[in-house]
Amino acid sequence: MEVDKQKYDQYVKEVTPVHSLAKSMACAFLVGGIICCLGQFFNTFMTDKMGMEKEAAAAWTSLELIFLSVILTGLNIYQKLVKFGGAGALVPITGFANSVAAPALEFHAEGEVFGVGCKIFTIAGPVILYGVLTSWVLGLLYWLGSLVGIFQI
């Protein structure tokens, strides 16, 4: 069966979505900015109103943003936010929490072990694996460099 190149090109043009780079960047900036402002609000509230130290407030802020992201993922709201904001919703820690929670919710029907247990890290697993591996290798190189005298510990 011979495929007509012009018909195929026309078909590809019809089904390929058209994206505006400026609009995508503006939406990502807006969503990412809102997430960052929310985190700053949490952090400032805990340091100023609750009297927490900066480090403790920062840790609690991260936990609150992760919790909020998981709740919004469970309510199927975060996916809509990602569709609108793109990288602005995926890059912050909230996006990582979404990438862990979404497969767990999606595969819950398959059971606790074979569903949630096997699929929870399908997206986040490689990030965790290579992040830990890279930090281990860099730590080893730093330690070896300190033994040789390249780095001072």
N, CA, C and O of each residue as an XYZ file, in Angstrom:
612
protein
N       0.849     -1.172      0.000
C       0.000      0.000      0.000
C       0.899      1.241      0.000
O       1.738      1.412      0.884
N       0.715      2.073     -0.970
C       1.508      3.292     -1.135
C       0.820      4.451     -0.421
O      -0.375      4.683     -0.604
N       1.576      5.167      0.384
C       1.040      6.312      1.117
C       1.407      7.586      0.367
O       2.564      7.814      0.014
N       0.390      8.406      0.135
C       0.623      9.673     -0.538
C       1.271     10.635      0.453
O       0.707     10.925      1.508
N       2.468     11.130      0.103
C       3.230     11.985      1.012
C       2.479     13.280      1.324
O       2.489     13.728      2.470
N       1.841     13.877      0.349
C       1.109     15.123      0.597
C      -0.076     14.906      1.535
O      -0.328     15.725      2.418
N      -0.799     13.811      1.346
C      -1.925     13.523      2.233
C      -1.433     13.258      3.653
O      -2.049     13.694      4.626
N      -0.322     12.542      3.758
C       0.231     12.261      5.082
C       0.682     13.557      5.766
O       0.399     13.758      6.947
N       1.374     14.427      5.045
C       1.804     15.708      5.612
C       0.609     16.552      6.051
O       0.646     17.195      7.099
N      -0.446     16.544      5.241
C      -1.654     17.283      5.586
C      -2.282     16.703      6.861
O      -2.727     17.443      7.739
N      -2.309     15.368      6.943
C      -2.866     14.715      8.130
C      -2.054     15.076      9.377
O      -2.631     15.358     10.428
N      -0.743     15.071      9.272
C       0.120     15.414     10.406
C      -0.131     16.849     10.848
O      -0.191     17.119     12.047
N      -0.278     17.769      9.907
C      -0.555     19.165     10.251
C      -1.894     19.306     10.958
O      -2.037     20.142     11.849
N      -2.885     18.492     10.569
C      -4.213     18.578     11.173
C      -4.225     18.066     12.609
O      -4.905     18.637     13.462
N      -3.478     16.995     12.887
C      -3.553     16.384     14.215
C      -2.488     16.898     15.182
O      -2.587     16.654     16.385
N      -1.489     17.592     14.693
C      -0.446     18.111     15.565
C      -0.941     19.365     16.269
O      -1.348     20.331     15.623
N      -0.903     19.346     17.606
C      -1.358     20.549     18.315
C      -0.399     21.709     18.112
O       0.814     21.523     18.012
N      -0.956     22.895     18.052
C      -0.158     24.104     17.879
C      -0.005     24.757     19.245
O      -0.990     25.002     19.941
N       1.235     25.036     19.619
C       1.515     25.638     20.918
C       2.174     26.993     20.722
O       2.984     27.190     19.816
N       1.813     27.901     21.577
C       2.443     29.210     21.590
C       3.498     29.204     22.693
O       3.176     29.004     23.864
N       4.748     29.421     22.321
C       5.827     29.416     23.299
C       5.621     30.512     24.336
O       5.813     30.279     25.530
N       5.235     31.691     23.898
C       5.031     32.805     24.825
C       3.913     32.493     25.822
O       4.051     32.770     27.014
N       2.815     31.922     25.345
C       1.712     31.572     26.239
C       2.133     30.481     27.218
O       1.812     30.557     28.403
N       2.849     29.468     26.734
C       3.303     28.387     27.614
C       4.246     28.910     28.686
O       4.157     28.508     29.846
N       5.143     29.799     28.305
C       6.084     30.374     29.276
C       5.352     31.250     30.289
O       5.674     31.223     31.477
N       4.384     32.016     29.835
C       3.625     32.872     30.745
C       2.822     32.040     31.742
O       2.769     32.370     32.927
N       2.199     30.967     31.269
C       1.432     30.099     32.165
C       2.347     29.405     33.175
O       2.007     29.299     34.353
N       3.505     28.933     32.713
C       4.457     28.289     33.616
C       4.957     29.281     34.662
O       5.086     28.937     35.837
N       5.237     30.504     34.238
C       5.695     31.537     35.164
C       4.619     31.862     36.192
O       4.919     32.027     37.374
N       3.374     31.954     35.749
C       2.265     32.268     36.635
C       2.061     31.167     37.680
O       1.977     31.449     38.875
N       1.983     29.921     37.227
C       1.737     28.808     38.150
C       2.929     28.612     39.086
O       2.747     28.456     40.294
N       4.137     28.620     38.542
C       5.323     28.489     39.389
C       5.438     29.625     40.383
O       5.829     29.413     41.531
N       5.103     30.816     39.955
C       5.136     31.969     40.845
C       4.120     31.866     41.965
O       4.401     32.240     43.103
N       2.936     31.357     41.642
C       1.906     31.186     42.677
C       2.354     30.143     43.698
O       2.168     30.330     44.900
N       2.937     29.056     43.226
C       3.430     28.021     44.142
C       4.529     28.597     45.038
O       4.541     28.350     46.244
N       5.438     29.352     44.456
C       6.521     29.953     45.244
C       5.984     30.987     46.228
O       6.458     31.057     47.362
N       5.014     31.784     45.820
C       4.413     32.765     46.729
C       3.686     32.069     47.878
O       3.739     32.531     49.018
N       3.018     30.976     47.585
C       2.356     30.213     48.627
C       3.373     29.655     49.622
O       3.165     29.706     50.834
N       4.466     29.126     49.098
C       5.535     28.641     49.971
C       6.135     29.755     50.804
O       6.413     29.563     51.988
N       6.336     30.909     50.207
C       6.873     32.051     50.959
C       5.896     32.516     52.025
O       6.307     32.905     53.118
N       4.610     32.479     51.719
C       3.598     32.837     52.716
C       3.665     31.887     53.914
O       3.672     32.324     55.064
N       3.714     30.571     53.628
C       3.819     29.591     54.708
C       5.067     29.845     55.550
O       5.011     29.839     56.779
N       6.190     30.068     54.877
C       7.465     30.263     55.561
C       7.437     31.525     56.425
O       7.852     31.492     57.584
N       6.960     32.613     55.878
C       6.901     33.878     56.619
C       5.932     33.774     57.795
O       6.214     34.281     58.881
N       4.801     33.124     57.580
C       3.828     32.959     58.658
C       4.441     32.180     59.824
O       4.263     32.544     60.987
N       5.154     31.120     59.504
C       5.726     30.295     60.576
C       6.877     30.984     61.297
O       7.051     30.796     62.501
N       7.664     31.778     60.577
C       8.763     32.469     61.250
C       8.270     33.685     62.021
O       8.701     33.907     63.153
N       7.393     34.462     61.444
C       6.939     35.704     62.086
C       5.840     35.475     63.121
O       5.925     35.999     64.232
N       4.825     34.711     62.780
C       3.663     34.554     63.655
C       3.808     33.397     64.644
O       3.292     33.462     65.759
N       4.510     32.339     64.233
C       4.624     31.170     65.099
C       5.967     31.103     65.827
O       6.156     30.266     66.710
N       6.889     31.973     65.460
C       8.173     32.034     66.140
C       9.138     30.909     65.834
O      10.031     30.636     66.636
N       8.988     30.254     64.703
C       9.902     29.165     64.337
C      11.224     29.721     63.836
O      11.299     30.856     63.364
N      12.271     28.901     63.947
C      13.550     29.256     63.335
C      13.435     29.062     61.831
O      12.561     28.338     61.354
N      14.320     29.710     61.092
C      14.245     29.672     59.626
C      14.339     28.256     59.074
O      13.592     27.892     58.166
N      15.258     27.453     59.618
C      15.454     26.090     59.110
C      14.222     25.222     59.361
O      13.802     24.464     58.487
N      13.651     25.335     60.552
C      12.449     24.554     60.872
C      11.273     25.003     60.010
O      10.507     24.172     59.522
N      11.130     26.302     59.822
C      10.039     26.819     58.991
C      10.195     26.360     57.539
O       9.210     26.035     56.876
N      11.434     26.336     57.052
C      11.669     25.878     55.677
C      11.297     24.410     55.521
O      10.702     24.023     54.516
N      11.644     23.593     56.508
C      11.299     22.167     56.447
C       9.784     21.978     56.481
O       9.236     21.188     55.713
N       9.109     22.703     57.370
C       7.655     22.605     57.450
C       6.979     23.135     56.194
O       5.939     22.620     55.781
N       7.557     24.146     55.592
C       7.004     24.680     54.337
C       7.055     23.627     53.242
O       6.087     23.440     52.506
N       8.183     22.943     53.136
C       8.301     21.868     52.141
C       7.259     20.786     52.389
O       6.608     20.322     51.453
N       7.101     20.384     53.640
C       6.114     19.358     53.976
C       4.695     19.819     53.663
O       3.883     19.033     53.175
N       4.393     21.070     53.934
C       3.055     21.588     53.654
C       2.777     21.628     52.151
O       1.676     21.296     51.712
N       3.768     22.030     51.370
C       3.586     22.061     49.916
C       3.430     20.653     49.351
O       2.627     20.433     48.444
N       4.190     19.702     49.882
C       4.060     18.313     49.446
C       2.670     17.782     49.796
O       2.011     17.161     48.963
N       2.232     18.029     51.025
C       0.910     17.583     51.466
C      -0.188     18.181     50.591
O      -1.096     17.471     50.156
N      -0.105     19.475     50.336
C      -1.095     20.139     49.497
C      -1.115     19.555     48.082
O      -2.179     19.371     47.491
N       0.070     19.268     47.551
C       0.163     18.684     46.218
C      -0.471     17.296     46.162
O      -1.175     16.975     45.204
N      -0.228     16.480     47.173
C      -0.811     15.131     47.201
C      -2.327     15.204     47.334
O      -3.045     14.440     46.690
N      -2.815     16.117     48.162
C      -4.274     16.274     48.300
C      -4.883     16.717     46.971
O      -5.907     16.180     46.549
N      -4.260     17.694     46.309
C      -4.776     18.161     45.018
C      -4.671     17.078     43.949
O      -5.509     17.019     43.049
N      -3.657     16.221     44.035
C      -3.545     15.099     43.104
C      -4.691     14.122     43.336
O      -5.305     13.642     42.382
N      -4.977     13.830     44.586
C      -6.073     12.921     44.912
C      -7.429     13.447     44.480
O      -8.318     12.669     44.134
N      -7.590     14.752     44.499
C      -8.846     15.371     44.055
C      -8.879     15.626     42.550
O      -9.840     16.197     42.034
N      -7.827     15.202     41.849
C      -7.692     15.353     40.390
C      -7.652     16.820     39.965
O      -8.087     17.165     38.866
N      -7.131     17.676     40.836
C      -6.989     19.092     40.522
C      -5.583     19.398     40.023
O      -5.401     20.234     39.138
N      -4.584     18.718     40.593
C      -3.205     19.034     40.233
C      -2.911     18.721     38.762
O      -2.107     19.411     38.135
N      -3.550     17.692     38.209
C      -3.351     17.368     36.799
C      -3.834     18.511     35.906
O      -3.225     18.802     34.877
N      -4.918     19.150     36.300
C      -5.424     20.296     35.545
C      -4.461     21.479     35.660
O      -4.259     22.225     34.702
N      -3.875     21.635     36.841
C      -2.881     22.681     37.054
C      -1.643     22.440     36.191
O      -1.076     23.378     35.631
N      -1.229     21.176     36.087
C      -0.075     20.823     35.249
C      -0.392     21.058     33.777
O       0.457     21.535     33.024
N      -1.597     20.727     33.373
C      -1.980     20.938     31.971
C      -1.940     22.419     31.618
O      -1.553     22.790     30.510
N      -2.340     23.261     32.560
C      -2.320     24.706     32.320
C      -0.918     25.284     32.484
O      -0.463     26.044     31.629
N      -0.233     24.938     33.561
C       1.037     25.576     33.911
C       2.286     24.872     33.442
O       3.369     25.454     33.509
N       2.184     23.649     32.971
C       3.350     22.922     32.470
C       4.463     22.815     33.490
O       4.248     22.353     34.611
N       5.652     23.243     33.100
C       6.829     23.141     33.958
C       6.696     23.965     35.224
O       7.352     23.661     36.220
N       5.879     24.985     35.217
C       5.672     25.780     36.416
C       5.059     24.973     37.544
O       5.250     25.299     38.716
N       4.321     23.920     37.204
C       3.732     23.039     38.217
C       4.548     21.773     38.413
O       4.467     21.148     39.470
N       5.335     21.383     37.414
C       6.087     20.133     37.497
C       7.460     20.280     38.138
O       7.937     19.339     38.772
N       8.103     21.416     37.995
C       9.473     21.581     38.472
C       9.570     21.733     39.985
O      10.477     21.145     40.574
N       8.695     22.485     40.653
C       8.831     22.600     42.108
C       8.622     21.252     42.811
O       8.248     20.263     42.180
N       8.866     21.230     44.107
C       8.721     20.008     44.888
C       7.302     19.457     44.810
O       7.094     18.258     44.994
N       6.334     20.312     44.542
C       4.955     19.865     44.407
C       4.783     18.945     43.208
O       3.987     18.006     43.253
N       5.522     19.208     42.138
C       5.463     18.341     40.964
C       6.040     16.966     41.240
O       5.534     15.961     40.740
N       7.109     16.919     42.043
C       7.699     15.634     42.404
C       6.724     14.846     43.268
O       6.568     13.640     43.078
N       6.070     15.505     44.207
C       5.076     14.828     45.042
C       3.922     14.311     44.183
O       3.410     13.219     44.427
N       3.519     15.076     43.200
C       2.471     14.649     42.279
C       2.905     13.414     41.497
O       2.106     12.504     41.275
N       4.176     13.379     41.077
C       4.651     12.242     40.287
C       4.749     10.967     41.108
O       4.750      9.875     40.540
N       4.831     11.075     42.423
C       4.820      9.894     43.279
C       3.377      9.491     43.600
O       3.053      8.303     43.595
N       2.521     10.456     43.875
C       1.154     10.155     44.298
C       0.263      9.693     43.146
O      -0.595      8.833     43.344
N       0.450     10.242     41.955
C      -0.443      9.924     40.837
C      -0.428      8.439     40.467
O      -1.503      7.856     40.321
N       0.748      7.790     40.306
C       0.713      6.354     40.000
C       0.106      5.520     41.128
O      -0.553      4.513     40.869
N       0.325      5.936     42.374
C      -0.256      5.197     43.494
C      -1.777      5.223     43.416
O      -2.429      4.208     43.664
N      -2.342      6.365     43.076
C      -3.793      6.473     42.943
C      -4.305      5.731     41.711
O      -5.360      5.096     41.746
N      -3.547      5.820     40.633
C      -3.971      5.201     39.378
C      -4.000      3.677     39.475
O      -4.915      3.041     38.953
N      -3.006      3.088     40.139
C      -2.897      1.637     40.182
C      -3.416      1.039     41.492
O      -3.151     -0.128     41.780
N      -4.149      1.819     42.284
C      -4.694      1.332     43.549
C      -5.675      0.186     43.329
O      -5.783     -0.702     44.175
N      -6.380      0.192     42.224
C      -7.364     -0.857     41.937
C      -6.713     -2.223     41.762
O      -7.378     -3.246     41.926
N      -5.420     -2.256     41.431
C      -4.719     -3.529     41.237
C      -4.245     -4.135     42.552
O      -3.665     -5.221     42.552
N      -4.477     -3.463     43.661
C      -4.103     -3.997     44.959
C      -2.966     -3.215     45.587
O      -2.312     -2.396     44.942
N      -2.751     -3.494     46.864
C      -1.716     -2.774     47.601
C      -0.310     -3.158     47.152
O       0.551     -2.290     47.013
N      -0.068     -4.442     46.925
C       1.284     -4.893     46.593
C       1.575     -4.716     45.112
O       2.520     -4.016     44.749
N       0.780     -5.337     44.253
C       1.044     -5.296     42.819
C       0.604     -4.001     42.157
O       1.075     -3.678     41.067
N      -0.270     -3.270     42.780
C      -0.692     -1.987     42.239
C       0.154     -0.860     42.778
O       1.036     -0.337     42.097
N      -0.131     -0.491     44.030
C       0.547      0.649     44.644
C       2.024      0.360     44.853
O       2.875      1.173     44.493
N       2.333     -0.798     45.434
C       3.723     -1.122     45.758
C       4.641     -1.185     44.553
O       5.796     -0.769     44.635
N       4.148     -1.696     43.442
C       4.991     -1.837     42.247
C       5.017     -0.587     41.376
O       6.015     -0.325     40.705
N       3.958      0.170     41.376
C       3.847      1.285     40.429
C       4.089      2.667     41.023
O       4.138      3.650     40.285
N       4.241      2.761     42.348
C       4.321      4.079     42.970
C       5.537      4.870     42.494
O       5.474      6.097     42.418
N       6.630      4.203     42.176
C       7.840      4.919     41.783
C       8.125      4.819     40.283
O       9.282      4.921     39.875
N       7.097      4.621     39.458
C       7.341      4.496     38.023
C       7.926      5.766     37.419
O       8.773      5.693     36.529
N       7.489      6.916     37.887
C       8.018      8.181     37.370
C       9.121      8.705     38.268
O      10.179      9.115     37.788
N       8.877      8.694     39.569
C       9.838      9.274     40.507
C      11.003      8.340     40.798
O      12.056      8.795     41.244
N      10.840      7.061     40.559
C      11.895      6.091     40.858
C      13.227      6.396     40.207
O      14.248      6.416     40.894
N      13.254      6.636     38.894
C      14.540      6.972     38.274
C      15.170      8.245     38.828
O      16.393      8.342     38.933
N      14.337      9.219     39.182
C      14.867     10.461     39.761
C      15.523     10.166     41.098
O      16.623     10.642     41.379
N      14.845      9.381     41.918
C      15.401      9.019     43.226
C      16.664      8.185     43.046
O      17.688      8.463     43.672
N      16.597      7.169     42.197
C      17.734      6.276     41.983
C      18.963      7.033     41.509
O      20.028      6.928     42.117
N      18.829      7.785     40.442
C      19.989      8.474     39.892
C      20.430      9.653     40.748
O      21.608     10.009     40.751
N      19.503     10.258     41.470
C      19.879     11.322     42.405
C      20.727     10.790     43.538
O      21.756     11.374     43.878
N      20.296      9.673     44.131
C      21.069      9.059     45.215
C      22.399      8.536     44.689
O      23.436      8.722     45.326
N      22.375      7.883     43.531
C      23.612      7.345     42.955
C      24.605      8.463     42.642
O      25.791      8.339     42.945
N      24.138      9.534     42.048
C      25.018     10.652     41.719
C      25.576     11.300     42.969
O      26.761     11.631     43.016
N      24.741     11.489     43.988
C      25.247     12.088     45.225
C      26.251     11.174     45.911
O      27.208     11.656     46.517
N      26.052      9.869     45.826
C      27.002      8.916     46.404
C      28.343      8.976     45.673
O      29.400      9.012     46.302
N      28.290      8.985     44.347
C      29.530      9.045     43.554
C      30.263     10.357     43.810
O      31.481     10.356     43.988
N      29.541     11.477     43.831
C      30.187     12.764     44.095
C      30.753     12.826     45.515
O      31.824     13.392     45.732
N      30.039     12.248     46.477
C      30.553     12.184     47.842
C      31.817     11.342     47.928
O      32.758     11.694     48.639
N      31.837     10.235     47.206
C      33.033      9.383     47.169
C      34.206     10.125     46.539
O      35.324     10.073     47.051
N      33.956     10.811     45.436
C      35.029     11.583     44.794
C      35.530     12.693     45.711
O      36.732     12.956     45.759
N      34.639     13.339     46.428
C      35.036     14.384     47.370
C      35.882     13.801     48.495
O      36.884     14.394     48.894
N      35.481     12.643     49.005
C      36.233     11.988     50.077
C      37.617     11.569     49.596
O      38.616     11.772     50.285
N      37.658     10.974     48.386
C      38.955     10.587     47.826
C      39.821     11.805     47.579
O      41.030     11.767     47.811
N      39.215     12.882     47.112
C      39.973     14.122     46.897
C      40.506     14.706     48.187
O      41.573     15.319     48.196
N      39.780     14.523     49.274
C      40.262     15.037     50.566
C      41.417     14.182     51.081
O      42.293     14.689     51.782
N      41.431     12.908     50.747
C      42.544     12.049     51.157
C      43.814     12.423     50.411
O      44.901     12.408     50.987
N      43.685     12.755     49.148
C      44.827     13.124     48.317
C      45.276     14.554     48.612
O      46.436     14.898     48.382
N      44.384     15.372     49.109
C      44.727     16.737     49.431
C      44.164     17.759     48.481
O      44.498     18.941     48.565
N      43.301     17.311     47.562
C      42.676     18.243     46.621
C      41.633     19.090     47.323
O      41.552     20.299     47.105
N      40.826     18.444     48.178
C      39.793     19.134     48.948
C      40.152     19.087     50.416
O      40.764     18.124     50.878
N      39.785     20.099     51.137
C      40.014     20.141     52.575
C      38.689     19.936     53.284
O      37.741     20.689     53.061
N      38.616     18.930     54.130
C      37.392     18.669     54.891
C      37.496     19.328     56.244
O      36.570     19.234     57.050
